[in-house]
Amino acid sequence: MSGFQINLNPLKEPLGFIKVLEWLASIFAFATCGGFKGQTEIQASCPPKLNENKTITAVFGYPFRLNEASFQPPPGVNVCDVNWKSFVLVGDYSSSAQFYVTFAVFVFLYCIAALLLYVGYTNLYLDSRKLPMIDFVVTLVATFLWLVSTSAWAKALTDIKIATGHNIVQELLPCQKKEALCYFSSVTSMGSLNVSVMEFHSVTQAGEQYHDFDSLQPLPPEF
């Protein structure tokens, strides 16, 4: 077995370069999703003092069990004699979110192992018939499962946006019964979650397209 010897030339080839992109994208994916915290706010006013609005807030985040995110009035404030803490957001999207984050971690670890092989054991990789095939098969399986997890998370993210958006006013019982006059105020931007889904989706497709057994070839002398 060849000893460990650093050779950075494979990183200049599509196979190694795409692995670096996948590694960076996986970090961004599980960091943005796993570390996301947001909140949705509504304004409530109590008849007959309709000009005195109070902010009611529901904080949510990974793993997006919205049915555990209760509404909170301002500390020490009784808003319309309603126990707002007994009301929660609608939906549980933890399975899709955890699947997405867990697989992002798997891709992160796999990319580290692959890059270590490409850079540290280049000759072993080039001389072996099994390693490139194993690498290719794992890449195909990982790409397929990542597309599945990304699709599931994209659907869940769409539902989360609906569940935390302006429709929440229609779901709250005190607002339905006119115990309080409610208006949707704001929700935390989820742009980073959108970017993480689209970015890794495109990178994994590129990784599958450029995964070539012969790509790790010695570079010309001028390189």
Secondary structure as GFF3:
##gff-version 3
##sequence-region A 1 223
A	DSSP	three_ten_helix	9	12	.	.	.	ID=ss1
A	DSSP	alpha_helix	14	34	.	.	.	ID=ss2
A	DSSP	beta_strand	37	46	.	.	.	ID=ss3
A	DSSP	beta_strand	49	61	.	.	.	ID=ss4
A	DSSP	three_ten_helix	66	68	.	.	.	ID=ss5
A	DSSP	beta_strand	71	72	.	.	.	ID=ss6
A	DSSP	three_ten_helix	84	86	.	.	.	ID=ss7
A	DSSP	alpha_helix	94	120	.	.	.	ID=ss8
A	DSSP	alpha_helix	122	127	.	.	.	ID=ss9
A	DSSP	alpha_helix	130	163	.	.	.	ID=ss10
A	DSSP	alpha_helix	168	171	.	.	.	ID=ss11
A	DSSP	alpha_helix	173	176	.	.	.	ID=ss12
A	DSSP	beta_strand	181	187	.	.	.	ID=ss13
A	DSSP	alpha_helix	191	209	.	.	.	ID=ss14
###
